[in-house]
Amino acid sequence: MNYMKFLAIVILCTNIVCSKTFNSVPPDINKIEYILPINHYSKSQLISLVVEPPSGFRPLHKIENYSNGELIEFIPETENEKEWSSIFTILPLTGKFVQSKQFTNMTLEGIQAQAKNVEVLETKDDHNSNYTQSSMGISYNASRPEVLYMVVFSGPADSVVIQYTSILKSGENAKTILEDIKQRTLKLIKVIDGSQLPQNDDR
């Protein structure tokens, strides 16, 4: 992994900075990676989440306009914001004190209030000494059938939300689509500690 090229790092900051963004991202610079804080209270650990958007996806909005607590969205390069087939979303919540289970519950309640035919396909909660992790998979109809997989990582103050949503076409099985986007998501994220953070060679 080349950490020197188009790498956005957020460590106890409120902004993500990316070298460039394009309406259509050329393949040779489509390698954007985010390192986002989960638990930076322990200086010996510095637990972070590495996120790499899906290959062939482009940012939906200009990344340099991002501010903490706003969605960073990616859709397939050939699609537009109104007619996407899949969307990959990153939501850093630095210093927001939102816990993982709290966020998944709020999301589910919001979707249940606005969409139809909401079905919870799976939920999972994990805890360790440094962070908590909550995930859920749901299907619903919000103007069209969709399947959503969400996983949230949180420490004492910081959280990162990752979401992969795909439309559910006629004849497709929601659980099959969920398993597909779940596995795609898990391949794009990795929890690391301070020893694995890239070092600045320009000291």
C-alpha positions as CSV (number, residue, x, y, z in Angstrom):
1,M,0.0,0.0,0.0
2,N,1.4,3.4,-1.0
3,Y,0.7,5.7,1.9
4,M,2.5,8.7,0.2
5,K,-0.1,9.0,-2.5
6,F,-3.6,10.5,-2.0
7,L,-3.7,9.5,1.7
8,A,-6.1,11.2,4.0
9,I,-5.4,10.9,7.7
10,V,-7.6,12.1,10.5
11,I,-6.1,11.8,14.0
12,L,-7.9,13.9,16.6
13,C,-8.8,16.4,13.8
14,T,-12.1,17.7,12.5
15,N,-11.3,17.6,8.8
16,I,-10.2,15.2,6.1
17,V,-7.9,16.6,3.4
18,C,-7.4,14.9,0.1
19,S,-4.9,16.0,-2.5
20,K,-7.4,16.1,-5.3
21,T,-10.9,15.1,-6.2
22,F,-12.4,14.6,-9.6
23,N,-15.9,14.2,-11.0
24,S,-14.6,11.1,-12.8
25,V,-11.5,9.7,-11.0
26,P,-8.8,8.4,-13.4
27,P,-7.8,4.8,-12.5
28,D,-4.2,5.7,-11.6
29,I,-5.2,7.9,-8.8
30,N,-8.3,6.1,-7.6
31,K,-6.4,4.8,-4.6
32,I,-7.7,6.9,-1.7
33,E,-7.3,5.6,1.8
34,Y,-8.6,7.0,5.1
35,I,-7.2,6.4,8.6
36,L,-9.9,7.5,11.1
37,P,-9.7,7.5,14.9
38,I,-11.7,5.0,17.0
39,N,-9.9,5.3,20.3
40,H,-7.1,7.8,20.7
41,Y,-7.4,8.2,24.4
42,S,-4.7,5.6,25.0
43,K,-1.6,7.1,23.4
44,S,0.0,3.6,23.5
45,Q,-2.7,2.1,21.4
46,L,-4.1,4.8,19.0
47,I,-6.8,2.5,17.6
48,S,-7.9,3.6,14.1
49,L,-9.9,2.3,11.2
50,V,-8.3,2.1,7.8
51,V,-11.0,2.4,5.0
52,E,-10.5,2.0,1.3
53,P,-13.4,2.9,-1.0
54,P,-14.5,0.2,-3.4
55,S,-12.5,-0.1,-6.7
56,G,-14.4,1.6,-9.6
57,F,-16.2,4.0,-7.3
58,R,-15.9,7.8,-7.3
59,P,-16.6,10.4,-4.6
60,L,-20.1,11.7,-4.9
61,H,-19.1,15.1,-3.6
62,K,-15.8,17.1,-3.4
63,I,-13.9,15.6,-0.6
64,E,-12.1,18.9,0.3
65,N,-15.5,20.3,1.3
66,Y,-15.9,17.6,4.0
67,S,-16.3,18.5,7.6
68,N,-16.5,16.2,10.7
69,G,-19.8,14.5,11.1
70,E,-20.8,14.7,7.4
71,L,-21.1,11.7,5.0
72,I,-18.4,10.9,2.5
73,E,-20.2,8.9,-0.3
74,F,-18.9,6.9,-3.2
75,I,-20.9,5.5,-6.2
76,P,-19.9,3.6,-9.3
77,E,-18.0,5.8,-11.7
78,T,-20.5,5.5,-14.5
79,E,-23.5,6.3,-12.3
80,N,-25.0,9.5,-10.9
81,E,-26.3,10.6,-7.6
82,K,-30.0,10.0,-8.5
83,E,-29.6,6.6,-10.3
84,W,-26.9,4.7,-8.4
85,S,-27.0,0.9,-8.0
86,S,-24.7,0.9,-5.0
87,I,-23.4,3.5,-2.6
88,F,-20.5,3.2,-0.1
89,T,-20.6,5.7,2.8
90,I,-18.0,6.7,5.4
91,L,-19.2,8.8,8.4
92,P,-16.4,9.8,10.8
93,L,-17.8,11.1,14.2
94,T,-14.7,12.5,15.9
95,G,-15.3,13.7,19.4
96,K,-19.1,13.1,19.1
97,F,-19.3,10.6,22.0
98,V,-21.7,8.3,20.0
99,Q,-21.5,4.6,20.8
100,S,-21.7,1.9,18.1
101,K,-24.9,0.3,19.3
102,Q,-26.5,3.6,19.9
103,F,-25.9,4.6,16.3
104,T,-27.2,1.4,14.7
105,N,-30.3,1.7,16.9
106,M,-30.9,5.3,15.8
107,T,-30.4,4.4,12.2
108,L,-32.8,1.5,12.3
109,E,-35.4,3.7,14.1
110,G,-35.0,6.4,11.4
111,I,-35.4,4.0,8.5
112,Q,-38.5,2.3,10.2
113,A,-40.1,5.8,10.5
114,Q,-39.5,6.7,6.8
115,A,-39.4,3.5,4.8
116,K,-41.8,0.6,4.2
117,N,-41.3,-3.2,4.5
118,V,-38.4,-2.8,6.8
119,E,-36.8,-6.2,7.7
120,V,-33.9,-6.7,10.1
121,L,-31.8,-9.5,8.5
122,E,-29.0,-9.6,11.0
123,T,-27.4,-7.7,14.0
124,K,-24.2,-8.2,15.9
125,D,-22.4,-6.5,18.7
126,D,-18.8,-7.1,19.8
127,H,-16.8,-5.5,22.7
128,N,-13.2,-5.5,23.6
129,S,-11.0,-3.5,25.9
130,N,-10.3,-0.8,23.3
131,Y,-13.5,-0.3,21.3
132,T,-16.9,-1.6,20.5
133,Q,-18.3,-2.8,17.2
134,S,-21.9,-3.0,16.1
135,S,-23.3,-4.1,12.8
136,M,-26.7,-4.7,11.2
137,G,-28.1,-5.7,7.9
138,I,-31.6,-4.6,6.8
139,S,-33.8,-4.5,3.8
140,Y,-36.5,-1.9,3.2
141,N,-38.4,0.0,0.5
142,A,-37.7,3.8,0.3
143,S,-39.1,4.6,-3.2
144,R,-37.3,1.4,-4.3
145,P,-36.2,-1.8,-2.6
146,E,-32.7,-1.6,-1.0
147,V,-30.4,-3.7,1.2
148,L,-28.1,-2.0,3.7
149,Y,-25.1,-3.3,5.7
150,M,-23.7,-1.0,8.4
151,V,-20.8,-1.5,10.8
152,V,-19.9,1.0,13.5
153,F,-16.7,1.2,15.5
154,S,-16.5,3.4,18.6
155,G,-14.2,4.3,21.4
156,P,-14.8,6.6,24.4
157,A,-15.2,9.7,22.2
158,D,-14.7,8.8,18.5
159,S,-16.7,6.6,16.1
160,V,-16.6,5.6,12.5
161,V,-19.6,4.5,10.6
162,I,-19.3,2.4,7.4
163,Q,-22.3,1.7,5.2
164,Y,-22.8,-0.2,2.0
165,T,-26.2,0.0,0.3
166,S,-27.3,-1.8,-2.8
167,I,-30.6,-1.8,-4.7
168,L,-32.6,-5.0,-4.6
169,K,-33.6,-6.0,-8.1
170,S,-36.7,-8.1,-8.9
171,G,-36.1,-11.7,-8.2
172,E,-33.0,-11.2,-6.0
173,N,-32.8,-12.5,-2.5
174,A,-32.2,-9.8,0.2
175,K,-30.1,-12.1,2.4
176,T,-27.9,-13.0,-0.6
177,I,-27.3,-9.4,-1.5
178,L,-26.6,-8.6,2.2
179,E,-24.0,-11.2,2.4
180,D,-22.3,-9.9,-0.7
181,I,-22.1,-6.3,0.4
182,K,-21.1,-7.4,3.9
183,Q,-18.1,-9.3,2.6
184,R,-17.2,-6.5,0.2
185,T,-17.3,-4.1,3.1
186,L,-15.2,-6.2,5.5
187,K,-12.5,-6.4,2.8
188,L,-12.3,-2.6,2.6
189,I,-11.8,-1.9,6.3
190,K,-9.1,-2.8,8.9
191,V,-8.7,-1.9,12.5
192,I,-5.1,-1.0,13.4
193,D,-3.1,0.3,16.4
194,G,-0.5,3.0,16.7
195,S,2.3,0.8,15.6
196,Q,0.7,0.3,12.2
197,L,0.1,4.0,11.5
198,P,2.2,5.3,8.6
199,Q,5.2,7.4,9.6
200,N,6.0,10.8,8.3
201,D,9.3,10.6,6.5
202,D,9.6,14.4,6.1
203,R,10.8,14.9,9.6
